Every structure is written in structure tokens, then in C-alpha cells.
Amino acid sequence: MNKKIICLLLFVFPLLVRAQEISIGGSWANEPAKLGKNKTLDTSVMECIYNYRIIDHSIGDMREYYAILEIGDTVSKFESYGSYRLDSVLVGKQQMTNGEFLKPIICIDQTLKNSC
């Protein structure tokens, strides 16, 4: 009986604390983010920009996304073009807040839910 109650609590607890939602706000969002030092792994030898058009014929909707592939001598990286541009901006910025740091992550999560 105790195991059943514990299992039930473990399944219900995340719903009660809204663990599946990410929200940024309040004074915490304006505090400086504690980030580690940037480490250069490789430099790009070639960059390829991809354009994705996703068509959903059932609802007549089309979405367009851009992605970039950076090819280096030892490392390659594929990411959304928006994240790439944001990363370039943040490299030159001395200090960023928690809200600025988490916004791209939340936007990606919201995009998957079609509400960003």
C-alpha cells in the first residue's frame, strides 16, 4: 500500500508544481547570469545555410525555418540560424541576465508546442 501511495505522489507532484513549464520573470530574470568561460573548439572552414519549408496539407499551413551547418577541421555544428545569430551577438556582450540566457531555450521549447 505504501508503495502505491509513493508512486502516486511521484506522478502527481510534477503536475502540482508545474514542472513542465518554464517561465522567466521577477527579479531573478534581471540578475546577472553565472556563465563559464567561452572555449573555442574549432574555427569554421565552411558554413552552409539551410532553408526548411514544412507544409502541413491537412490544415493548409506552411512554416519556414533556417538552420546553419558550420564545418571545421575537427568539429562541425548544426543549429537554428536564429540561435547562431544570437550567439554571435552574445559573444560581444560583457554581461547577460538570466532572462536573456534562457529566452532562446524557452523559445525553442515553445516552437515545438507551436506557440512561440
MOPAC internal coordinates of N, CA, C and O (Angstrom, degrees):
PM7 1SCF
backbone

  N    0.0000 0     0.00 0     0.00 0    0    0    0
  C    1.4529 1     0.00 0     0.00 0    1    0    0
  C    1.5254 1   110.68 1     0.00 0    2    1    0
  O    1.2310 1   120.54 1   137.14 1    3    2    1
  N    1.3556 1   116.57 1   -42.86 1    3    2    1
  C    1.4577 1   120.06 1   179.66 1    5    3    2
  C    1.5214 1   111.61 1   -61.55 1    6    5    3
  O    1.2310 1   120.05 1   141.32 1    7    6    5
  N    1.3256 1   117.50 1   -38.68 1    7    6    5
  C    1.4658 1   121.11 1   180.00 1    9    7    6
  C    1.5226 1   110.93 1   -64.06 1   10    9    7
  O    1.2310 1   120.54 1   141.97 1   11   10    9
  N    1.3234 1   116.56 1   -38.03 1   11   10    9
  C    1.4601 1   120.07 1   179.16 1   13   11   10
  C    1.5219 1   110.97 1   -65.97 1   14   13   11
  O    1.2310 1   120.25 1   138.91 1   15   14   13
  N    1.3112 1   117.13 1   -41.09 1   15   14   13
  C    1.4655 1   121.05 1   179.66 1   17   15   14
  C    1.5242 1   110.23 1   -66.31 1   18   17   15
  O    1.2310 1   120.40 1   136.52 1   19   18   17
  N    1.3082 1   116.84 1   -43.48 1   19   18   17
  C    1.4640 1   120.56 1   179.50 1   21   19   18
  C    1.5279 1   110.44 1   -63.32 1   22   21   19
  O    1.2310 1   120.04 1   136.20 1   23   22   21
  N    1.3207 1   117.54 1   -43.80 1   23   22   21
  C    1.4696 1   121.13 1   177.99 1   25   23   22
  C    1.5224 1   110.73 1   -61.91 1   26   25   23
  O    1.2310 1   120.45 1   137.24 1   27   26   25
  N    1.3197 1   116.74 1   -42.76 1   27   26   25
  C    1.4569 1   120.86 1   179.07 1   29   27   26
  C    1.5246 1   110.59 1   -61.41 1   30   29   27
  O    1.2310 1   120.27 1   135.75 1   31   30   29
  N    1.3204 1   117.09 1   -44.25 1   31   30   29
  C    1.4624 1   120.80 1   178.71 1   33   31   30
  C    1.5258 1   111.49 1   -63.57 1   34   33   31
  O    1.2310 1   120.40 1   140.27 1   35   34   33
  N    1.3223 1   116.85 1   -39.73 1   35   34   33
  C    1.4628 1   120.04 1   179.15 1   37   35   34
  C    1.5262 1   111.88 1   -64.32 1   38   37   35
  O    1.2310 1   120.14 1   146.46 1   39   38   37
  N    1.3195 1   117.34 1   -33.54 1   39   38   37
  C    1.4566 1   120.38 1   178.94 1   41   39   38
  C    1.5258 1   112.30 1   -79.43 1   42   41   39
  O    1.2310 1   119.94 1   147.53 1   43   42   41
  N    1.3194 1   117.73 1   -32.47 1   43   42   41
  C    1.4606 1   121.68 1  -176.53 1   45   43   42
  C    1.5270 1   111.80 1   -85.13 1   46   45   43
  O    1.2310 1   119.70 1   148.77 1   47   46   45
  N    1.3115 1   118.17 1   -31.23 1   47   46   45
  C    1.4639 1   121.85 1  -174.65 1   49   47   46
  C    1.5279 1   113.33 1   -56.12 1   50   49   47
  O    1.2310 1   118.31 1   133.21 1   51   50   49
  N    1.3474 1   120.83 1   -46.79 1   51   50   49
  C    1.4689 1   119.14 1   178.69 1   53   51   50
  C    1.5257 1   113.21 1   -60.46 1   54   53   51
  O    1.2310 1   120.05 1   147.96 1   55   54   53
  N    1.3219 1   117.51 1   -32.04 1   55   54   53
  C    1.4574 1   119.76 1   177.76 1   57   55   54
  C    1.5211 1   111.34 1   -68.67 1   58   57   55
  O    1.2310 1   120.92 1   144.12 1   59   58   57
  N    1.3173 1   115.84 1   -35.88 1   59   58   57
  C    1.4551 1   119.76 1  -179.10 1   61   59   58
  C    1.5219 1   112.06 1   -71.32 1   62   61   59
  O    1.2310 1   120.15 1   143.73 1   63   62   61
  N    1.3141 1   117.32 1   -36.27 1   63   62   61
  C    1.4651 1   120.26 1  -177.36 1   65   63   62
  C    1.5224 1   112.27 1   -92.96 1   66   65   63
  O    1.2310 1   119.95 1  -176.68 1   67   66   65
  N    1.3243 1   117.70 1     3.32 1   67   66   65
  C    1.4577 1   123.31 1   179.40 1   69   67   66
  C    1.5202 1   110.79 1    55.16 1   70   69   67
  O    1.2310 1   120.95 1  -132.27 1   71   70   69
  N    1.3155 1   115.80 1    47.73 1   71   70   69
  C    1.4592 1   121.41 1  -176.27 1   73   71   70
  C    1.5207 1   112.55 1   -69.65 1   74   73   71
  O    1.2310 1   119.70 1   163.10 1   75   74   73
  N    1.2963 1   118.18 1   -16.90 1   75   74   73
  C    1.4582 1   120.18 1  -177.97 1   77   75   74
  C    1.5236 1   112.65 1   -87.14 1   78   77   75
  O    1.2310 1   119.56 1   176.33 1   79   78   77
  N    1.3217 1   118.45 1    -3.67 1   79   78   77
  C    1.4547 1   121.49 1   179.92 1   81   79   78
  C    1.5138 1   109.88 1  -110.07 1   82   81   79
  O    1.2310 1   121.29 1   -39.76 1   83   82   81
  N    1.3134 1   115.13 1   140.24 1   83   82   81
  C    1.4597 1   120.91 1   175.91 1   85   83   82
  C    1.5164 1   106.97 1  -112.04 1   86   85   83
  O    1.2310 1   120.62 1   -53.06 1   87   86   85
  N    1.3114 1   116.42 1   126.94 1   87   86   85
  C    1.4576 1   119.51 1   176.10 1   89   87   86
  C    1.5183 1   108.76 1  -134.97 1   90   89   87
  O    1.2310 1   121.68 1   -38.33 1   91   90   89
  N    1.3162 1   114.40 1   141.67 1   91   90   89
  C    1.4559 1   118.77 1   177.09 1   93   91   90
  C    1.5168 1   107.61 1  -118.58 1   94   93   91
  O    1.2310 1   121.12 1   -45.82 1   95   94   93
  N    1.2986 1   115.46 1   134.18 1   95   94   93
  C    1.4464 1   119.94 1  -179.62 1   97   95   94
  C    1.5137 1   109.91 1   178.44 1   98   97   95
  O    1.2310 1   121.55 1    -2.21 1   99   98   97
  N    1.3048 1   114.64 1   177.79 1   99   98   97
  C    1.4494 1   119.86 1   179.30 1  101   99   98
  C    1.5129 1   112.52 1    74.48 1  102  101   99
  O    1.2310 1   121.04 1    11.33 1  103  102  101
  N    1.3104 1   115.61 1  -168.67 1  103  102  101
  C    1.4651 1   120.24 1  -176.99 1  105  103  102
  C    1.5227 1   112.22 1   -70.31 1  106  105  103
  O    1.2310 1   120.14 1   153.23 1  107  106  105
  N    1.3340 1   117.33 1   -26.77 1  107  106  105
  C    1.4654 1   120.05 1  -179.48 1  109  107  106
  C    1.5249 1   111.35 1   -61.11 1  110  109  107
  O    1.2310 1   120.09 1   142.77 1  111  110  109
  N    1.3412 1   117.43 1   -37.23 1  111  110  109
  C    1.4676 1   121.23 1  -178.31 1  113  111  110
  C    1.5219 1   111.58 1   -64.96 1  114  113  111
  O    1.2310 1   119.94 1   154.88 1  115  114  113
  N    1.3320 1   117.72 1   -25.12 1  115  114  113
  C    1.4645 1   121.15 1  -178.30 1  117  115  114
  C    1.5232 1   113.40 1   -94.09 1  118  117  115
  O    1.2310 1   120.12 1   176.49 1  119  118  117
  N    1.3207 1   117.38 1    -3.51 1  119  118  117
  C    1.4650 1   120.07 1   178.08 1  121  119  118
  C    1.5243 1   110.14 1   -75.73 1  122  121  119
  O    1.2310 1   120.12 1   -29.55 1  123  122  121
  N    1.3385 1   117.37 1   150.45 1  123  122  121
  C    1.4704 1   119.80 1   178.36 1  125  123  122
  C    1.5281 1   111.13 1   -63.18 1  126  125  123
  O    1.2310 1   120.79 1   -43.78 1  127  126  125
  N    1.3181 1   116.09 1   136.22 1  127  126  125
  C    1.4700 1   121.20 1   178.18 1  129  127  126
  C    1.5200 1   109.34 1   -76.24 1  130  129  127
  O    1.2310 1   120.85 1   -38.69 1  131  130  129
  N    1.3149 1   115.98 1   141.31 1  131  130  129
  C    1.4665 1   121.32 1   178.48 1  133  131  130
  C    1.5248 1   107.72 1   -97.16 1  134  133  131
  O    1.2310 1   120.95 1   -84.16 1  135  134  133
  N    1.3094 1   115.79 1    95.84 1  135  134  133
  C    1.4562 1   121.62 1  -176.91 1  137  135  134
  C    1.5164 1   110.18 1  -109.22 1  138  137  135
  O    1.2310 1   121.02 1   -27.63 1  139  138  137
  N    1.3053 1   115.66 1   152.37 1  139  138  137
  C    1.4601 1   120.71 1   175.75 1  141  139  138
  C    1.5205 1   110.58 1   -77.28 1  142  141  139
  O    1.2310 1   120.71 1    -6.24 1  143  142  141
  N    1.2889 1   116.25 1   173.76 1  143  142  141
  C    1.4637 1   121.90 1   178.15 1  145  143  142
  C    1.5267 1   109.89 1   -71.53 1  146  145  143
  O    1.2310 1   120.88 1   -34.51 1  147  146  145
  N    1.3263 1   115.93 1   145.49 1  147  146  145
  C    1.4652 1   120.40 1   174.94 1  149  147  146
  C    1.5139 1   109.62 1   -73.98 1  150  149  147
  O    1.2310 1   121.01 1   -40.87 1  151  150  149
  N    1.3188 1   115.68 1   139.13 1  151  150  149
  C    1.4521 1   121.12 1   178.60 1  153  151  150
  C    1.5251 1   107.75 1  -126.25 1  154  153  151
  O    1.2310 1   120.41 1   -57.11 1  155  154  153
  N    1.3081 1   116.82 1   122.89 1  155  154  153
  C    1.4574 1   121.27 1   179.42 1  157  155  154
  C    1.5185 1   109.18 1   -80.84 1  158  157  155
  O    1.2310 1   120.79 1   -60.50 1  159  158  157
  N    1.3266 1   116.10 1   119.50 1  159  158  157
  C    1.4617 1   121.06 1   179.59 1  161  159  158
  C    1.5218 1   111.98 1   -88.51 1  162  161  159
  O    1.2310 1   120.75 1   142.62 1  163  162  161
  N    1.3282 1   116.18 1   -37.38 1  163  162  161
  C    1.4591 1   121.51 1  -176.47 1  165  163  162
  C    1.5234 1   107.32 1  -165.74 1  166  165  163
  O    1.2310 1   119.89 1   -14.08 1  167  166  165
  N    1.3069 1   117.81 1   165.92 1  167  166  165
  C    1.4590 1   121.52 1   174.17 1  169  167  166
  C    1.5251 1   108.54 1  -113.45 1  170  169  167
  O    1.2310 1   121.09 1   -30.56 1  171  170  169
  N    1.3240 1   115.53 1   149.44 1  171  170  169
  C    1.4613 1   120.38 1  -176.94 1  173  171  170
  C    1.5190 1   111.25 1   -71.83 1  174  173  171
  O    1.2310 1   121.46 1   -45.18 1  175  174  173
  N    1.3172 1   114.80 1   134.82 1  175  174  173
  C    1.4571 1   121.69 1   173.27 1  177  175  174
  C    1.5273 1   108.60 1   -98.33 1  178  177  175
  O    1.2310 1   120.96 1   145.84 1  179  178  177
  N    1.3398 1   115.76 1   -34.16 1  179  178  177
  C    1.4586 1   121.68 1  -179.91 1  181  179  178
  C    1.5209 1   108.92 1  -146.91 1  182  181  179
  O    1.2310 1   120.77 1   -34.31 1  183  182  181
  N    1.3340 1   116.13 1   145.69 1  183  182  181
  C    1.4624 1   122.00 1   176.46 1  185  183  182
  C    1.5226 1   108.81 1  -127.75 1  186  185  183
  O    1.2310 1   120.48 1   -48.96 1  187  186  185
  N    1.3128 1   116.69 1   131.04 1  187  186  185
  C    1.4643 1   122.39 1   179.01 1  189  187  186
  C    1.5226 1   108.06 1  -120.66 1  190  189  187
  O    1.2310 1   120.36 1   -52.21 1  191  190  189
  N    1.3369 1   116.92 1   127.79 1  191  190  189
  C    1.4611 1   121.41 1   179.08 1  193  191  190
  C    1.5253 1   108.23 1  -104.06 1  194  193  191
  O    1.2310 1   121.20 1   -51.60 1  195  194  193
  N    1.3319 1   115.30 1   128.40 1  195  194  193
  C    1.4595 1   122.02 1  -178.16 1  197  195  194
  C    1.5224 1   109.90 1  -108.61 1  198  197  195
  O    1.2310 1   120.84 1   -37.17 1  199  198  197
  N    1.3299 1   116.00 1   142.83 1  199  198  197
  C    1.4547 1   122.79 1   176.01 1  201  199  198
  C    1.5227 1   107.28 1  -115.35 1  202  201  199
  O    1.2310 1   120.81 1   -60.42 1  203  202  201
  N    1.3353 1   116.05 1   119.58 1  203  202  201
  C    1.4647 1   121.42 1   178.71 1  205  203  202
  C    1.5219 1   108.97 1  -105.91 1  206  205  203
  O    1.2310 1   120.79 1   -48.94 1  207  206  205
  N    1.3119 1   116.10 1   131.06 1  207  206  205
  C    1.4590 1   121.08 1   171.12 1  209  207  206
  C    1.5178 1   107.05 1  -118.74 1  210  209  207
  O    1.2310 1   121.49 1   -63.82 1  211  210  209
  N    1.3082 1   114.75 1   116.18 1  211  210  209
  C    1.4624 1   120.40 1  -179.28 1  213  211  210
  C    1.5234 1   107.40 1  -107.12 1  214  213  211
  O    1.2310 1   121.30 1   -61.81 1  215  214  213
  N    1.3068 1   115.12 1   118.19 1  215  214  213
  C    1.4632 1   120.93 1  -177.44 1  217  215  214
  C    1.5231 1   108.80 1  -110.75 1  218  217  215
  O    1.2310 1   121.36 1   -55.44 1  219  218  217
  N    1.3145 1   115.00 1   124.56 1  219  218  217
  C    1.4652 1   121.32 1   175.35 1  221  219  218
  C    1.5246 1   107.04 1  -104.66 1  222  221  219
  O    1.2310 1   120.47 1   -80.22 1  223  222  221
  N    1.3155 1   116.72 1    99.78 1  223  222  221
  C    1.4641 1   121.20 1  -175.85 1  225  223  222
  C    1.5232 1   112.60 1   -68.12 1  226  225  223
  O    1.2310 1   120.30 1   154.16 1  227  226  225
  N    1.3275 1   117.03 1   -25.84 1  227  226  225
  C    1.4662 1   119.15 1  -177.32 1  229  227  226
  C    1.5256 1   111.87 1   -67.06 1  230  229  227
  O    1.2310 1   120.00 1   146.77 1  231  230  229
  N    1.3383 1   117.61 1   -33.23 1  231  230  229
  C    1.4712 1   119.94 1   178.96 1  233  231  230
  C    1.5255 1   112.07 1  -114.27 1  234  233  231
  O    1.2310 1   120.25 1  -179.04 1  235  234  233
  N    1.3321 1   117.12 1     0.96 1  235  234  233
  C    1.4604 1   121.15 1   178.06 1  237  235  234
  C    1.5190 1   112.91 1    67.49 1  238  237  235
  O    1.2310 1   120.26 1  -140.20 1  239  238  237
  N    1.3139 1   117.11 1    39.80 1  239  238  237
  C    1.4658 1   121.57 1  -177.04 1  241  239  238
  C    1.5238 1   109.93 1  -116.29 1  242  241  239
  O    1.2310 1   120.71 1   -38.95 1  243  242  241
  N    1.3363 1   116.25 1   141.05 1  243  242  241
  C    1.4563 1   120.68 1   175.23 1  245  243  242
  C    1.5286 1   108.77 1  -127.97 1  246  245  243
  O    1.2310 1   120.70 1   -45.89 1  247  246  245
  N    1.3103 1   116.26 1   134.11 1  247  246  245
  C    1.4671 1   122.12 1   176.51 1  249  247  246
  C    1.5144 1   108.25 1  -122.76 1  250  249  247
  O    1.2310 1   121.43 1   -32.85 1  251  250  249
  N    1.3254 1   114.87 1   147.15 1  251  250  249
  C    1.4557 1   120.17 1  -177.89 1  253  251  250
  C    1.5256 1   108.80 1  -124.47 1  254  253  251
  O    1.2310 1   120.67 1   -48.90 1  255  254  253
  N    1.3167 1   116.32 1   131.10 1  255  254  253
  C    1.4577 1   122.34 1  -179.48 1  257  255  254
  C    1.5231 1   109.05 1  -129.42 1  258  257  255
  O    1.2310 1   121.21 1   -29.24 1  259  258  257
  N    1.3206 1   115.28 1   150.76 1  259  258  257
  C    1.4596 1   121.16 1   174.84 1  261  259  258
  C    1.5220 1   108.82 1  -118.66 1  262  261  259
  O    1.2310 1   120.77 1   -37.14 1  263  262  261
  N    1.3107 1   116.13 1   142.86 1  263  262  261
  C    1.4663 1   122.23 1   177.93 1  265  263  262
  C    1.5220 1   107.82 1  -138.34 1  266  265  263
  O    1.2310 1   120.73 1   -20.00 1  267  266  265
  N    1.3198 1   116.20 1   160.00 1  267  266  265
  C    1.4590 1   121.11 1  -179.98 1  269  267  266
  C    1.5231 1   109.51 1  -130.96 1  270  269  267
  O    1.2310 1   121.19 1   -40.82 1  271  270  269
  N    1.3128 1   115.33 1   139.18 1  271  270  269
  C    1.4557 1   122.69 1   174.21 1  273  271  270
  C    1.5185 1   106.85 1  -113.14 1  274  273  271
  O    1.2310 1   120.71 1   -63.02 1  275  274  273
  N    1.3240 1   116.25 1   116.98 1  275  274  273
  C    1.4660 1   121.54 1   176.18 1  277  275  274
  C    1.5220 1   107.65 1  -101.81 1  278  277  275
  O    1.2310 1   120.88 1   -56.90 1  279  278  277
  N    1.3151 1   115.93 1   123.10 1  279  278  277
  C    1.4615 1   121.34 1  -177.69 1  281  279  278
  C    1.5193 1   108.53 1  -109.48 1  282  281  279
  O    1.2310 1   120.70 1   -57.24 1  283  282  281
  N    1.3313 1   116.27 1   122.76 1  283  282  281
  C    1.4586 1   122.23 1   177.19 1  285  283  282
  C    1.5137 1   110.49 1  -113.84 1  286  285  283
  O    1.2310 1   120.81 1     2.36 1  287  286  285
  N    1.3174 1   116.05 1  -177.64 1  287  286  285
  C    1.4641 1   119.97 1   179.16 1  289  287  286
  C    1.5263 1   111.86 1   -68.06 1  290  289  287
  O    1.2310 1   120.37 1   141.96 1  291  290  289
  N    1.3425 1   116.90 1   -38.04 1  291  290  289
  C    1.4680 1   119.77 1  -177.04 1  293  291  290
  C    1.5255 1   113.24 1  -119.95 1  294  293  291
  O    1.2310 1   119.98 1   157.90 1  295  294  293
  N    1.3404 1   117.64 1   -22.10 1  295  294  293
  C    1.4632 1   121.60 1  -175.08 1  297  295  294
  C    1.5234 1   109.26 1  -132.13 1  298  297  295
  O    1.2310 1   120.73 1   -37.62 1  299  298  297
  N    1.3313 1   116.20 1   142.38 1  299  298  297
  C    1.4616 1   122.12 1   172.92 1  301  299  298
  C    1.5211 1   108.26 1  -124.44 1  302  301  299
  O    1.2310 1   120.93 1   -27.96 1  303  302  301
  N    1.3415 1   115.82 1   152.04 1  303  302  301
  C    1.4599 1   119.99 1  -178.11 1  305  303  302
  C    1.5237 1   109.21 1  -139.48 1  306  305  303
  O    1.2310 1   120.65 1   -45.40 1  307  306  305
  N    1.3340 1   116.37 1   134.60 1  307  306  305
  C    1.4619 1   123.35 1   177.75 1  309  307  306
  C    1.5170 1   107.55 1  -121.85 1  310  309  307
  O    1.2310 1   120.13 1   -54.77 1  311  310  309
  N    1.3356 1   117.35 1   125.23 1  311  310  309
  C    1.4615 1   120.97 1  -179.68 1  313  311  310
  C    1.5173 1   109.47 1  -154.01 1  314  313  311
  O    1.2310 1   120.68 1    -7.93 1  315  314  313
  N    1.3264 1   116.30 1   172.07 1  315  314  313
  C    1.4571 1   119.79 1   177.13 1  317  315  314
  C    1.5249 1   109.03 1   -67.61 1  318  317  315
  O    1.2310 1   120.87 1   -31.89 1  319  318  317
  N    1.3170 1   115.93 1   148.11 1  319  318  317
  C    1.4606 1   119.95 1  -177.62 1  321  319  318
  C    1.5298 1   110.64 1   -67.05 1  322  321  319
  O    1.2310 1   120.42 1   147.33 1  323  322  321
  N    1.3319 1   116.80 1   -32.67 1  323  322  321
  C    1.4610 1   120.14 1   177.02 1  325  323  322
  C    1.5189 1   111.91 1   -62.70 1  326  325  323
  O    1.2310 1   120.06 1   138.06 1  327  326  325
  N    1.3303 1   117.49 1   -41.94 1  327  326  325
  C    1.4667 1   121.26 1   177.28 1  329  327  326
  C    1.5218 1   110.74 1   -65.09 1  330  329  327
  O    1.2310 1   120.54 1   141.83 1  331  330  329
  N    1.3265 1   116.58 1   -38.17 1  331  330  329
  C    1.4640 1   121.74 1   178.50 1  333  331  330
  C    1.5267 1   110.50 1   -61.65 1  334  333  331
  O    1.2310 1   120.63 1   134.18 1  335  334  333
  N    1.3304 1   116.41 1   -45.82 1  335  334  333
  C    1.4676 1   119.87 1  -179.91 1  337  335  334
  C    1.5231 1   110.90 1   -66.85 1  338  337  335
  O    1.2310 1   120.36 1   139.42 1  339  338  337
  N    1.3236 1   116.92 1   -40.58 1  339  338  337
  C    1.4601 1   120.60 1   178.67 1  341  339  338
  C    1.5176 1   110.57 1   -63.30 1  342  341  339
  O    1.2310 1   120.38 1   138.57 1  343  342  341
  N    1.3274 1   116.88 1   -41.43 1  343  342  341
  C    1.4589 1   121.31 1   178.59 1  345  343  342
  C    1.5250 1   110.64 1   -60.62 1  346  345  343
  O    1.2310 1   120.21 1   139.83 1  347  346  345
  N    1.3231 1   117.20 1   -40.17 1  347  346  345
  C    1.4602 1   121.03 1   179.11 1  349  347  346
  C    1.5214 1   111.24 1   -63.95 1  350  349  347
  O    1.2310 1   120.45 1   141.78 1  351  350  349
  N    1.3160 1   116.75 1   -38.22 1  351  350  349
  C    1.4639 1   120.73 1   178.95 1  353  351  350
  C    1.5222 1   110.42 1   -68.80 1  354  353  351
  O    1.2310 1   120.46 1   137.68 1  355  354  353
  N    1.3328 1   116.72 1   -42.32 1  355  354  353
  C    1.4597 1   120.68 1  -175.82 1  357  355  354
  C    1.5226 1   112.96 1   -70.15 1  358  357  355
  O    1.2310 1   119.99 1   155.14 1  359  358  357
  N    1.3292 1   117.63 1   -24.86 1  359  358  357
  C    1.4654 1   119.90 1   178.86 1  361  359  358
  C    1.5201 1   109.94 1   -61.95 1  362  361  359
  O    1.2310 1   120.42 1   141.48 1  363  362  361
  N    1.3272 1   116.80 1   -38.52 1  363  362  361
  C    1.4604 1   120.59 1  -179.30 1  365  363  362
  C    1.5166 1   114.00 1   -80.79 1  366  365  363
  O    1.2310 1   119.82 1   167.52 1  367  366  365
  N    1.3149 1   117.96 1   -12.48 1  367  366  365
  C    1.4597 1   121.59 1  -178.12 1  369  367  366
  C    1.5245 1   109.81 1   -85.67 1  370  369  367
  O    1.2310 1   120.71 1   -45.66 1  371  370  369
  N    1.3196 1   116.25 1   134.34 1  371  370  369
  C    1.4599 1   121.23 1  -177.29 1  373  371  370
  C    1.5269 1   112.36 1   -73.73 1  374  373  371
  O    1.2310 1   120.20 1   135.61 1  375  374  373
  N    1.3184 1   117.23 1   -44.39 1  375  374  373
  C    1.4662 1   120.79 1  -175.05 1  377  375  374
  C    1.5189 1   109.15 1  -137.34 1  378  377  375
  O    1.2310 1   119.96 1   -44.07 1  379  378  377
  N    1.3029 1   117.69 1   135.93 1  379  378  377
  C    1.4579 1   121.46 1   176.19 1  381  379  378
  C    1.5221 1   109.50 1  -125.61 1  382  381  379
  O    1.2310 1   121.16 1   -23.50 1  383  382  381
  N    1.3286 1   115.38 1   156.50 1  383  382  381
  C    1.4601 1   120.37 1  -179.11 1  385  383  382
  C    1.5237 1   110.00 1   -92.59 1  386  385  383
  O    1.2310 1   121.25 1   -12.67 1  387  386  385
  N    1.3304 1   115.21 1   167.33 1  387  386  385
  C    1.4676 1   120.17 1   177.21 1  389  387  386
  C    1.5267 1   111.17 1   -59.84 1  390  389  387
  O    1.2310 1   120.34 1   140.67 1  391  390  389
  N    1.3252 1   116.95 1   -39.33 1  391  390  389
  C    1.4609 1   121.07 1   179.43 1  393  391  390
  C    1.5177 1   112.33 1   -63.25 1  394  393  391
  O    1.2310 1   120.33 1   137.56 1  395  394  393
  N    1.3390 1   116.97 1   -42.44 1  395  394  393
  C    1.4677 1   120.73 1   178.27 1  397  395  394
  C    1.5222 1   111.12 1   -65.99 1  398  397  395
  O    1.2310 1   120.75 1   143.73 1  399  398  397
  N    1.3276 1   116.18 1   -36.27 1  399  398  397
  C    1.4598 1   120.35 1  -178.90 1  401  399  398
  C    1.5290 1   111.56 1   -68.89 1  402  401  399
  O    1.2310 1   120.20 1   139.95 1  403  402  401
  N    1.3362 1   117.23 1   -40.05 1  403  402  401
  C    1.4650 1   121.06 1  -175.45 1  405  403  402
  C    1.5208 1   114.03 1   -86.22 1  406  405  403
  O    1.2310 1   119.62 1   163.06 1  407  406  405
  N    1.3265 1   118.33 1   -16.94 1  407  406  405
  C    1.4629 1   120.22 1  -175.31 1  409  407  406
  C    1.5286 1   113.43 1   -57.38 1  410  409  407
  O    1.2310 1   118.12 1   133.93 1  411  410  409
  N    1.3451 1   121.18 1   -46.07 1  411  410  409
  C    1.4758 1   118.82 1   178.50 1  413  411  410
  C    1.5237 1   112.98 1   -62.94 1  414  413  411
  O    1.2310 1   120.27 1   144.59 1  415  414  413
  N    1.3180 1   117.09 1   -35.41 1  415  414  413
  C    1.4628 1   120.68 1   179.64 1  417  415  414
  C    1.5187 1   109.91 1   -66.03 1  418  417  415
  O    1.2310 1   120.44 1   136.39 1  419  418  417
  N    1.3217 1   116.76 1   -43.61 1  419  418  417
  C    1.4571 1   121.14 1  -179.90 1  421  419  418
  C    1.5199 1   110.06 1   -67.23 1  422  421  419
  O    1.2310 1   120.31 1   140.99 1  423  422  421
  N    1.3261 1   117.02 1   -39.01 1  423  422  421
  C    1.4624 1   120.65 1   179.80 1  425  423  422
  C    1.5212 1   110.78 1   -63.70 1  426  425  423
  O    1.2310 1   120.00 1   138.54 1  427  426  425
  N    1.3168 1   117.60 1   -41.46 1  427  426  425
  C    1.4619 1   120.83 1   177.58 1  429  427  426
  C    1.5221 1   109.64 1   -62.10 1  430  429  427
  O    1.2310 1   120.46 1   136.16 1  431  430  429
  N    1.3404 1   116.73 1   -43.84 1  431  430  429
  C    1.4617 1   120.80 1   178.98 1  433  431  430
  C    1.5231 1   110.29 1   -62.46 1  434  433  431
  O    1.2310 1   120.23 1   137.46 1  435  434  433
  N    1.3318 1   117.16 1   -42.54 1  435  434  433
  C    1.4572 1   120.97 1  -179.59 1  437  435  434
  C    1.5240 1   111.04 1   -69.06 1  438  437  435
  O    1.2310 1   119.84 1   146.60 1  439  438  437
  N    1.3357 1   117.91 1   -33.40 1  439  438  437
  C    1.4598 1   120.95 1   178.16 1  441  439  438
  C    1.5168 1   110.24 1   -62.36 1  442  441  439
  O    1.2310 1   120.74 1   141.51 1  443  442  441
  N    1.3162 1   116.19 1   -38.49 1  443  442  441
  C    1.4600 1   119.52 1   177.83 1  445  443  442
  C    1.5215 1   111.35 1   -64.45 1  446  445  443
  O    1.2310 1   121.06 1   152.82 1  447  446  445
  N    1.3345 1   115.58 1   -27.18 1  447  446  445
  C    1.4658 1   120.11 1   178.15 1  449  447  446
  C    1.5323 1   111.13 1   -93.64 1  450  449  447
  O    1.2310 1   119.98 1  -177.48 1  451  450  449
  N    1.3458 1   117.65 1     2.52 1  451  450  449
  C    1.4686 1   124.21 1   179.43 1  453  451  450
  C    1.5222 1   113.07 1    63.77 1  454  453  451
  O    1.2310 1   119.48 1  -144.84 1  455  454  453
  N    1.3335 1   118.60 1    35.16 1  455  454  453
  C    1.4613 1   119.28 1   178.82 1  457  455  454
  C    1.5206 1   112.72 1  -133.06 1  458  457  455
  O    1.2310 1   119.28 1  -162.23 1  459  458  457
  N    1.3243 1   118.99 1    17.77 1  459  458  457
  C    1.4614 1   120.31 1   179.50 1  461  459  458
  C    1.5093 1   109.97 1   -91.70 1  462  461  459
  O    1.2310 1   120.10 1   180.00 1  463  462  461

